[in-house]
Amino acid sequence: MSRTIFLGSRIFDGDHFHDGKALIVRDGRIEAIVAGEALPEGKMVKLEGGVLAPGFIDAQVNGGGGRMLNDAPSPESMFIIADGHSPYGTTSLLPTLITDTSTATKEAIAAAKDAVKTDRGVAGLHLEGPHLAPARKGAHVAELMRPVEDADVRQLVDARQAIGTLMVTMAAEQVTPTQIRALSEAGVIVSIGHSDANAEQAEAAFAAGARGVTHLFNAMSQIGHRAPGLAGTALDHPSIWCGIIADGHHVDRKTMRIALRAKQGEGKLFFVTDAMSLVGSEQDSFTLNGRTVRRQEGDFCSKLVLADGTLAGADIDMTAAIRYGLTYLDLSLAEALRMASAYPAAFLRLADRGFLRPGMRADLVHLSDKLEAKATWRAGTLL
């Protein structure tokens, strides 16, 4: 039996803050939160103020640590990406393959099957394409986009059984409700994105089992006074989850505040980084499908653009997203932390993460008073 006691910091358990208490971790799991004067025997970890919170969970991570998943869809790439984000408090993530060839997709699925067998931060796989709409391609390659075929459904169902957590982003125009239903019933998390769908198409996708939308407002049909589009339909639907990029470039802060007020049902807004390889790296540029992406400085954080100015993913980590939420979105610290942990855990059905409750994984991040990540633990092990 191995027991570790964390003390000296406020504790946020996913619901409430605890002051003057200690967190007890036993064999990589949460045992209890107890009063500071009633401590059992074990290894003491004395923290200097700040907040001890559930580790962050990121459903959309294209790269990190100098590596893009598309460059080499392998377990090694997935581990490099996870290691690149762990200094910023992310303990679980979905390496994300953007639109690519069928060969790259097969390689990513095979890599995820191996990667999830370890405990190195890879919680599953996110396939963002190739079943997207060329009209809303963003930085993806339109020539590789295509409709879903029955063989794709079989491939994804088989992949989900082997990987566990499989998220796929699809345009509502490229997949039928029958196909969405088959995927959803098999446990695949279907998210609608890079889509020019109208409200009727979006509603049909949601009714068939689509669970969320990918990076709300970006690369999708927008809200009009007579045409709600995908963005408006997702906000109006009480159970649809919405990932959102909080970097000051992808979505205006006023629009984000409106969206936060709109999502009051079971489905919530949650942070995704949509990060590229530069997070956790000293590089200033990288290549995406043969095109150079460069870093440009911004007011809150830098942004990543193609030569024509198209946004190409984000250059943000999860702690920065939390700071953005507190600074510009009128969020409480508790709600900002939930958007980085409890909500993505619920969306991805990671039932043992997102909270510091007895029996759950001891995935932890210690944040300073300035909300900078000071230390990260995965299953009780310091990273």
Kinemage of the C-alpha trace (Angstrom):
@kinemage 1
@onewidth
@group {chain A} dominant
@subgroup {mainchain}
@vectorlist {calphas} color= white
{ca met a 1} P 0.000 0.000 0.000
{ca ser a 2} L 1.286 3.451 -0.938
{ca arg a 3} L -0.273 6.550 0.606
{ca thr a 4} L 0.543 10.192 -0.180
{ca ile a 5} L -0.817 13.213 1.680
{ca phe a 6} L -1.066 16.585 -0.083
{ca leu a 7} L -1.402 19.625 2.159
{ca gly a 8} L -0.709 23.347 2.190
{ca ser a 9} L -3.042 24.291 -0.676
{ca arg a 10} L -6.717 24.953 -1.240
{ca ile a 11} L -8.339 21.842 -2.671
{ca phe a 12} L -10.942 21.982 -5.430
{ca asp a 13} L -12.709 18.637 -5.703
{ca gly a 14} L -14.643 19.483 -8.862
{ca asp a 15} L -17.657 20.704 -6.900
{ca his a 16} L -16.367 22.703 -3.947
{ca phe a 17} L -13.259 24.267 -2.456
{ca his a 18} L -11.767 22.929 0.783
{ca asp a 19} L -9.577 25.152 2.940
{ca gly a 20} L -7.250 23.911 5.668
{ca lys a 21} L -7.621 20.292 4.593
{ca ala a 22} L -5.444 17.580 3.084
{ca leu a 23} L -5.937 15.259 0.121
{ca ile a 24} L -5.132 11.604 0.714
{ca val a 25} L -4.041 9.487 -2.251
{ca arg a 26} L -3.697 5.728 -1.924
{ca asp a 27} L -2.296 3.513 -4.668
{ca gly a 28} L -2.946 6.119 -7.344
{ca arg a 29} L -6.566 6.750 -6.310
{ca ile a 30} L -8.268 9.400 -4.207
{ca glu a 31} L -8.880 8.094 -0.697
{ca ala a 32} L -10.292 11.115 1.112
{ca ile a 33} L -10.157 14.815 1.872
{ca val a 34} L -9.615 15.238 5.593
{ca ala a 35} L -9.003 17.940 8.176
{ca gly a 36} L -5.370 18.981 8.390
{ca glu a 37} L -5.007 17.818 11.984
{ca ala a 38} L -6.345 14.286 11.309
{ca leu a 39} L -3.703 12.899 8.990
{ca pro a 40} L -2.839 9.227 8.539
{ca glu a 41} L 0.693 8.010 8.037
{ca gly a 42} L 2.166 8.419 4.573
{ca lys a 43} L 4.439 10.467 2.366
{ca met a 44} L 3.850 14.176 2.885
{ca val a 45} L 3.759 16.554 -0.106
{ca lys a 46} L 3.738 20.104 1.217
{ca leu a 47} L 2.416 22.609 -1.283
{ca glu a 48} L 2.934 26.352 -1.015
{ca gly a 49} L -0.490 27.911 -1.401
{ca gly a 50} L -2.401 28.003 -4.653
{ca val a 51} L -5.024 25.429 -5.634
{ca leu a 52} L -4.843 21.653 -5.978
{ca ala a 53} L -7.394 20.637 -8.625
{ca pro a 54} L -8.352 17.716 -10.857
{ca gly a 55} L -5.976 17.230 -13.777
{ca phe a 56} L -7.099 18.774 -17.043
{ca ile a 57} L -8.650 16.756 -19.875
{ca asp a 58} L -8.279 17.909 -23.488
{ca ala a 59} L -10.456 16.370 -26.192
{ca gln a 60} L -8.659 18.031 -29.106
{ca val a 61} L -4.865 18.089 -29.273
{ca asn a 62} L -3.260 18.037 -32.706
{ca gly a 63} L 0.263 18.296 -31.401
{ca gly a 64} L 2.687 19.289 -28.682
{ca gly a 65} L 6.296 18.956 -27.667
{ca gly a 66} L 7.375 19.737 -31.231
{ca arg a 67} L 5.383 16.880 -32.793
{ca met a 68} L 2.169 16.812 -34.855
{ca leu a 69} L 0.217 13.557 -34.856
{ca asn a 70} L -0.234 13.849 -38.635
{ca asp a 71} L 3.537 13.915 -39.114
{ca ala a 72} L 3.938 10.429 -37.673
{ca pro a 73} L 0.768 8.699 -36.381
{ca ser a 74} L 2.547 6.457 -33.878
{ca pro a 75} L 2.431 5.696 -30.153
{ca glu a 76} L 5.695 7.603 -29.738
{ca ser a 77} L 4.132 10.733 -31.259
{ca met a 78} L 1.147 10.422 -28.949
{ca phe a 79} L 3.405 10.166 -25.897
{ca ile a 80} L 5.488 13.160 -27.035
{ca ile a 81} L 2.291 15.194 -27.418
{ca ala a 82} L 1.026 14.141 -23.980
{ca asp a 83} L 4.395 14.947 -22.407
{ca gly a 84} L 4.366 18.358 -24.089
{ca his a 85} L 1.080 19.260 -22.407
{ca ser a 86} L 1.590 17.704 -18.969
{ca pro a 87} L 3.649 20.658 -17.616
{ca tyr a 88} L 0.499 22.743 -18.116
{ca gly a 89} L -1.708 20.479 -16.010
{ca thr a 90} L -3.169 18.211 -18.702
{ca thr a 91} L -3.237 14.633 -17.449
{ca ser a 92} L -5.468 13.067 -20.142
{ca leu a 93} L -5.887 14.009 -23.777
{ca leu a 94} L -7.069 12.743 -27.129
{ca pro a 95} L -4.327 13.013 -29.753
{ca thr a 96} L -6.131 14.392 -32.783
{ca leu a 97} L -5.546 13.463 -36.420
{ca ile a 98} L -6.798 16.135 -38.769
{ca thr a 99} L -8.001 15.291 -42.273
{ca asp a 100} L -5.505 12.964 -43.921
{ca thr a 101} L -5.268 9.863 -46.103
{ca ser a 102} L -6.900 6.549 -45.282
{ca thr a 103} L -3.432 5.172 -44.577
{ca ala a 104} L -2.768 7.856 -41.956
{ca thr a 105} L -6.139 7.156 -40.359
{ca lys a 106} L -5.365 3.438 -40.110
{ca glu a 107} L -1.950 4.230 -38.603
{ca ala a 108} L -3.479 6.565 -36.012
{ca ile a 109} L -6.042 3.949 -34.990
{ca ala a 110} L -3.335 1.295 -34.667
{ca ala a 111} L -1.157 3.686 -32.650
{ca ala a 112} L -4.000 4.565 -30.276
{ca lys a 113} L -4.739 0.881 -29.672
{ca asp a 114} L -1.202 0.511 -28.297
{ca ala a 115} L -0.943 3.894 -26.589
{ca val a 116} L -4.049 3.495 -24.410
{ca lys a 117} L -2.606 0.296 -22.923
{ca thr a 118} L -0.060 2.427 -21.054
{ca asp a 119} L -0.756 5.148 -18.491
{ca arg a 120} L 1.017 7.993 -20.247
{ca gly a 121} L -1.807 10.437 -20.767
{ca val a 122} L -3.372 9.092 -23.972
{ca ala a 123} L -7.041 8.570 -23.124
{ca gly a 124} L -8.175 7.673 -26.643
{ca leu a 125} L -8.188 9.123 -30.158
{ca his a 126} L -9.923 11.993 -31.932
{ca leu a 127} L -10.309 11.744 -35.717
{ca glu a 128} L -11.122 15.224 -37.025
{ca gly a 129} L -11.818 14.251 -40.617
{ca pro a 130} L -11.776 13.244 -43.375
{ca his a 131} L -15.598 13.358 -43.324
{ca leu a 132} L -15.804 17.154 -43.244
{ca ala a 133} L -17.364 19.749 -45.562
{ca pro a 134} L -15.034 21.463 -48.056
{ca ala a 135} L -17.137 24.621 -47.690
{ca arg a 136} L -15.948 24.826 -44.055
{ca lys a 137} L -12.487 23.340 -44.457
{ca gly a 138} L -10.559 25.820 -42.292
{ca ala a 139} L -6.917 24.709 -42.391
{ca his a 140} L -7.808 21.175 -43.530
{ca val a 141} L -7.171 19.897 -47.058
{ca ala a 142} L -10.484 19.905 -48.935
{ca glu a 143} L -9.298 17.416 -51.557
{ca leu a 144} L -9.097 14.680 -48.904
{ca met a 145} L -12.629 15.214 -47.586
{ca arg a 146} L -15.348 12.713 -48.485
{ca pro a 147} L -18.685 11.282 -47.290
{ca val a 148} L -18.879 8.446 -44.767
{ca glu a 149} L -19.191 5.004 -46.308
{ca asp a 150} L -20.418 1.813 -44.661
{ca ala a 151} L -16.833 0.534 -44.561
{ca asp a 152} L -15.876 3.623 -42.543
{ca val a 153} L -18.599 2.878 -40.016
{ca arg a 154} L -17.326 -0.678 -39.589
{ca gln a 155} L -13.745 0.570 -39.211
{ca leu a 156} L -14.721 3.110 -36.546
{ca val a 157} L -16.869 0.661 -34.594
{ca asp a 158} L -14.007 -1.834 -34.530
{ca ala a 159} L -11.580 0.930 -33.510
{ca arg a 160} L -13.793 2.050 -30.654
{ca gln a 161} L -13.942 -1.472 -29.264
{ca ala a 162} L -10.147 -1.665 -29.242
{ca ile a 163} L -9.356 1.897 -28.126
{ca gly a 164} L -12.160 2.574 -25.667
{ca thr a 165} L -12.595 6.302 -26.148
{ca leu a 166} L -12.963 7.278 -29.798
{ca met a 167} L -14.208 10.708 -30.848
{ca val a 168} L -14.911 11.527 -34.485
{ca thr a 169} L -15.653 14.953 -35.929
{ca met a 170} L -17.931 14.813 -38.975
{ca ala a 171} L -19.901 17.320 -41.018
{ca ala a 172} L -23.627 16.664 -40.888
{ca glu a 173} L -23.638 16.834 -44.709
{ca gln a 174} L -21.130 13.995 -44.986
{ca val a 175} L -22.837 11.425 -42.754
{ca thr a 176} L -26.391 10.083 -42.617
{ca pro a 177} L -28.485 9.903 -39.443
{ca thr a 178} L -28.484 6.111 -39.814
{ca gln a 179} L -24.677 6.072 -39.807
{ca ile a 180} L -24.532 8.417 -36.814
{ca arg a 181} L -26.932 6.161 -34.945
{ca ala a 182} L -24.821 3.076 -35.680
{ca leu a 183} L -21.675 4.820 -34.483
{ca ser a 184} L -23.300 6.265 -31.386
{ca glu a 185} L -24.891 2.984 -30.356
{ca ala a 186} L -21.450 1.384 -30.627
{ca gly a 187} L -20.029 3.959 -28.203
{ca val a 188} L -18.279 6.215 -30.707
{ca ile a 189} L -18.505 9.864 -29.648
{ca val a 190} L -19.791 11.698 -32.715
{ca ser a 191} L -19.168 15.448 -32.800
{ca ile a 192} L -20.432 17.656 -35.623
{ca gly a 193} L -17.916 20.131 -36.981
{ca his a 194} L -16.396 21.707 -40.085
{ca ser a 195} L -19.958 21.742 -41.338
{ca asp a 196} L -22.206 24.101 -43.296
{ca ala a 197} L -25.305 22.312 -41.984
{ca asn a 198} L -28.588 24.128 -41.606
{ca ala a 199} L -30.667 23.810 -38.442
{ca glu a 200} L -32.683 20.873 -39.763
{ca gln a 201} L -29.550 18.901 -40.662
{ca ala a 202} L -28.003 19.677 -37.284
{ca glu a 203} L -31.133 18.629 -35.400
{ca ala a 204} L -31.269 15.371 -37.353
{ca ala a 205} L -27.651 14.630 -36.446
{ca phe a 206} L -28.300 15.356 -32.772
{ca ala a 207} L -31.458 13.246 -32.761
{ca ala a 208} L -29.494 10.347 -34.274
{ca gly a 209} L -26.963 10.420 -31.433
{ca ala a 210} L -24.326 13.045 -32.176
{ca arg a 211} L -23.096 14.160 -28.760
{ca gly a 212} L -21.412 17.501 -29.376
{ca val a 213} L -19.927 20.059 -31.737
{ca thr a 214} L -16.255 20.640 -32.409
{ca his a 215} L -14.704 24.055 -31.620
{ca leu a 216} L -17.996 25.947 -31.447
{ca phe a 217} L -18.339 28.832 -33.951
{ca asn a 218} L -15.196 27.904 -35.871
{ca ala a 219} L -15.602 26.300 -39.314
{ca met a 220} L -19.387 25.986 -39.096
{ca ser a 221} L -22.605 27.692 -40.174
{ca gln a 222} L -23.288 30.662 -37.931
{ca ile a 223} L -26.314 32.081 -36.122
{ca gly a 224} L -28.684 34.165 -38.240
{ca his a 225} L -31.979 35.699 -37.251
{ca arg a 226} L -33.890 33.264 -39.483
{ca ala a 227} L -31.226 30.592 -39.896
{ca pro a 228} L -29.735 29.351 -36.598
{ca gly a 229} L -27.093 27.271 -38.371
{ca leu a 230} L -25.072 24.628 -36.591
{ca ala a 231} L -23.792 27.065 -33.969
{ca gly a 232} L -27.244 28.293 -32.961
{ca thr a 233} L -28.800 24.832 -33.026
{ca ala a 234} L -26.064 23.475 -30.766
{ca leu a 235} L -26.530 26.297 -28.262
{ca asp a 236} L -30.284 25.783 -28.237
{ca his a 237} L -30.034 22.031 -27.655
{ca pro a 238} L -29.915 21.263 -23.903
{ca ser a 239} L -27.817 18.091 -24.088
{ca ile a 240} L -25.239 18.956 -26.758
{ca trp a 241} L -21.695 19.533 -25.510
{ca cys a 242} L -19.584 22.230 -27.150
{ca gly a 243} L -15.811 22.397 -27.183
{ca ile a 244} L -14.495 25.940 -27.504
{ca ile a 245} L -11.063 27.508 -28.029
{ca ala a 246} L -10.471 30.294 -25.499
{ca asp a 247} L -7.401 31.998 -26.921
{ca gly a 248} L -8.705 35.439 -27.909
{ca his a 249} L -8.344 34.674 -31.623
{ca his a 250} L -10.797 31.927 -32.544
{ca val a 251} L -13.913 33.378 -30.889
{ca asp a 252} L -14.638 36.920 -29.703
{ca arg a 253} L -15.044 37.179 -25.948
{ca lys a 254} L -18.527 38.714 -26.268
{ca thr a 255} L -19.669 35.759 -28.362
{ca met a 256} L -18.179 33.356 -25.836
{ca arg a 257} L -20.026 35.051 -22.975
{ca ile a 258} L -23.299 34.735 -24.899
{ca ala a 259} L -22.601 31.046 -25.482
{ca leu a 260} L -21.836 30.452 -21.819
{ca arg a 261} L -25.159 31.962 -20.806
{ca ala a 262} L -26.971 29.858 -23.420
{ca lys a 263} L -25.610 26.453 -22.365
{ca gln a 264} L -27.581 25.816 -19.197
{ca gly a 265} L -28.709 22.214 -19.699
{ca glu a 266} L -26.863 18.925 -19.365
{ca gly a 267} L -24.517 19.787 -22.228
{ca lys a 268} L -21.951 22.440 -21.346
{ca leu a 269} L -19.197 24.428 -22.959
{ca phe a 270} L -15.771 23.004 -22.226
{ca phe a 271} L -12.275 24.127 -23.093
{ca val a 272} L -10.234 22.503 -25.836
{ca thr a 273} L -6.829 23.775 -26.859
{ca asp a 274} L -6.849 22.579 -30.497
{ca ala a 275} L -3.112 22.858 -29.889
{ca met a 276} L -0.468 22.340 -32.515
{ca ser a 277} L 3.104 21.132 -32.107
{ca leu a 278} L 4.479 24.396 -30.719
{ca val a 279} L 2.983 23.955 -27.220
{ca gly a 280} L 5.776 22.650 -25.012
{ca ser a 281} L 8.310 23.486 -27.727
{ca glu a 282} L 10.693 26.319 -28.576
{ca gln a 283} L 9.778 26.229 -32.271
{ca asp a 284} L 8.117 29.179 -34.019
{ca ser a 285} L 6.762 27.394 -37.095
{ca phe a 286} L 5.890 23.943 -38.403
{ca thr a 287} L 4.556 22.245 -41.527
{ca leu a 288} L 0.930 21.140 -41.869
{ca asn a 289} L 0.046 19.060 -44.955
{ca gly a 290} L 2.965 20.627 -46.802
{ca arg a 291} L 2.049 24.205 -45.783
{ca thr a 292} L 4.021 26.352 -43.363
{ca val a 293} L 2.225 27.520 -40.224
{ca arg a 294} L 3.805 30.439 -38.380
{ca arg a 295} L 3.358 31.899 -34.922
{ca gln a 296} L 2.187 35.499 -34.662
{ca glu a 297} L 2.113 37.422 -31.409
{ca gly a 298} L -1.258 38.455 -29.993
{ca asp a 299} L -2.680 40.433 -27.091
{ca phe a 300} L -3.421 37.454 -24.835
{ca cys a 301} L -1.469 34.690 -26.537
{ca ser a 302} L 0.093 34.082 -29.922
{ca lys a 303} L -1.867 32.695 -32.872
{ca leu a 304} L -0.984 30.273 -35.654
{ca val a 305} L -1.689 31.165 -39.267
{ca leu a 306} L -1.130 29.893 -42.783
{ca ala a 307} L 0.404 32.188 -45.385
{ca asp a 308} L -3.071 33.468 -46.365
{ca gly a 309} L -3.918 34.346 -42.763
{ca thr a 310} L -6.174 31.328 -42.115
{ca leu a 311} L -6.119 30.263 -38.480
{ca ala a 312} L -4.376 26.894 -38.236
{ca gly a 313} L -5.075 25.529 -34.793
{ca ala a 314} L -4.145 27.231 -31.565
{ca asp a 315} L -1.034 28.018 -29.577
{ca ile a 316} L -2.532 27.740 -26.120
{ca asp a 317} L -2.354 25.374 -23.158
{ca met a 318} L -5.159 24.547 -20.735
{ca thr a 319} L -3.925 26.756 -17.900
{ca ala a 320} L -3.913 29.717 -20.289
{ca ala a 321} L -7.502 28.911 -21.283
{ca ile a 322} L -8.477 28.994 -17.605
{ca arg a 323} L -6.766 32.365 -17.136
{ca tyr a 324} L -8.595 33.676 -20.206
{ca gly a 325} L -11.891 32.517 -18.722
{ca leu a 326} L -11.308 34.391 -15.494
{ca thr a 327} L -9.982 37.516 -17.185
{ca tyr a 328} L -12.447 37.938 -20.040
{ca leu a 329} L -15.433 35.605 -19.650
{ca asp a 330} L -16.702 36.466 -16.148
{ca leu a 331} L -16.109 32.887 -15.027
{ca ser a 332} L -15.573 31.904 -11.428
{ca leu a 333} L -12.439 29.891 -10.743
{ca ala a 334} L -14.590 26.856 -9.971
{ca glu a 335} L -16.417 27.020 -13.304
{ca ala a 336} L -13.229 27.618 -15.289
{ca leu a 337} L -11.671 24.557 -13.659
{ca arg a 338} L -14.767 22.483 -14.448
{ca met a 339} L -14.520 23.531 -18.097
{ca ala a 340} L -11.016 22.042 -18.153
{ca ser a 341} L -11.734 18.858 -16.205
{ca ala a 342} L -15.233 17.821 -15.069
{ca tyr a 343} L -17.035 18.834 -18.259
{ca pro a 344} L -14.657 17.234 -20.781
{ca ala a 345} L -14.582 14.129 -18.571
{ca ala a 346} L -18.378 13.920 -18.771
{ca phe a 347} L -18.402 14.546 -22.523
{ca leu a 348} L -15.815 11.823 -23.140
{ca arg a 349} L -17.412 9.464 -20.590
{ca leu a 350} L -14.198 9.223 -18.565
{ca ala a 351} L -16.070 8.317 -15.408
{ca asp a 352} L -13.018 8.039 -13.140
{ca arg a 353} L -11.640 11.530 -13.861
{ca gly a 354} L -12.570 15.182 -13.520
{ca phe a 355} L -13.233 15.124 -9.758
{ca leu a 356} L -11.289 14.447 -6.570
{ca arg a 357} L -13.692 11.918 -5.083
{ca pro a 358} L -12.915 8.671 -3.258
{ca gly a 359} L -12.012 5.926 -5.716
{ca met a 360} L -11.264 8.224 -8.638
{ca arg a 361} L -7.866 8.504 -10.312
{ca ala a 362} L -5.455 10.816 -8.530
{ca asp a 363} L -4.912 13.032 -11.575
{ca leu a 364} L -3.899 16.350 -10.075
{ca val a 365} L -2.561 19.774 -10.939
{ca his a 366} L -1.168 22.298 -8.482
{ca leu a 367} L -1.813 25.861 -9.635
{ca ser a 368} L -0.110 28.924 -8.205
{ca asp a 369} L -2.074 31.944 -7.047
{ca lys a 370} L -1.439 33.354 -10.550
{ca leu a 371} L -2.965 30.180 -12.034
{ca glu a 372} L 0.249 28.839 -13.479
{ca ala a 373} L 0.800 25.090 -13.319
{ca lys a 374} L 3.439 24.280 -10.702
{ca ala a 375} L 3.228 20.471 -10.707
{ca thr a 376} L 1.184 17.693 -12.314
{ca trp a 377} L 0.460 14.163 -11.087
{ca arg a 378} L -1.078 11.314 -13.083
{ca ala a 379} L -2.520 8.463 -10.989
{ca gly a 380} L -0.599 9.899 -8.038
{ca thr a 381} L 2.767 9.951 -9.843
{ca leu a 382} L 4.569 13.263 -10.278
{ca leu a 383} L 5.212 13.978 -13.953
